């Protein structure tokens, strides 16, 4: 008989199955998931409650930036060669320098995702158009100069990626299926940043309060939102369903990477040497299958990947396998960029996400009724 320590993340096989399907289908009711897995609803609910109580996952609602009049999301990769500390005091710790620099980024950019280690800062920010991106970038530089902070970039890359080029965004489902050794359909999902299904939806003042509260702090529950807004639980639940069904917000279930032993964040940029759409699509499919990225982006002939692994060795084996498959399919490509970041053991994935509040300023006028 297996001990708890023999299972991945200390989870039994049935717990792994429930966990994986919860992450893959966060919007599906429990009874449907139980039916899909083939277990009793009561058993499913018991396991789900146990996983939640042990903090194996957190349910988060992401803003659908397409609804907020956003045209593209910019991937920024900055390798800092020299930077004084946030408070203008020289510090020999590269880690402290980069964290302080990220603090400045958070005040200057509309962040959706950020990760930092040593002198590398990776951010995903959203903009209405390219002019707004340049304006915000200039503000960042001015903020640094006004604070008397000396800095220089060894490398700085910007990729303005249209929303339709995100087959996956902060989706851990395939990573967990790989981690647990479960079978999963090998196909790319449609982009999550689609125009809202109900373009005529008007968010009232009450609805806006509820929306803000959910996005203000990732992981808030309907009960917590009701308590904070002073609105009845039924009103909160009704608005949450309306916002999800209309595509204004997107549910995501984030696993606790620390508990599951996911310690490495792999960031790669592959340039596909082909102008044929079929070759690029095959490349995307192979990358998606082998690396199981949590974020998958396409920028012209470039495919940019962010994936999580248990170890550096596992990440290297996966990429070696990918290179072999690409060669077998006569796909020529270059590895333009590769970096491995250590996921800190003291924090969970949610700590890599900035508050969503800055991008909510893009919301238009709302009705003043409930």
Secondary structure, DSSP 8 states (H G I E B T S, - for coil): ---GGGSGGG--HHHHHHHHHHHHTTTS-HHHHHHHHTS-HHHHHHHHHHHHHTT-EEEEEEE-TTTTT--EEEEEEEEEEEE--TTS---S-HHHHHHHHHHHHHHHS-EEEEEEETTEEEEEEEESSHHHHHHHHHHHHHHHHHTT--EEEEEEEEEEEEGGG-SEES--HHHHHHHHT----------S----S-TT---BHHHHHHHHHHHHSTT--HHHHHHHHT--HHHHHHHHHHHHHTTSEEEEEEE-HHHHT--EEEEEEEEE----HHHHHHHHHHHHHHH--SEEEEETTEEEEEEEES-HHHHHHHHHHHHHHHHHTT--EEEEEEEEEE--TTS-GGGG---SGGGGGG----BS--
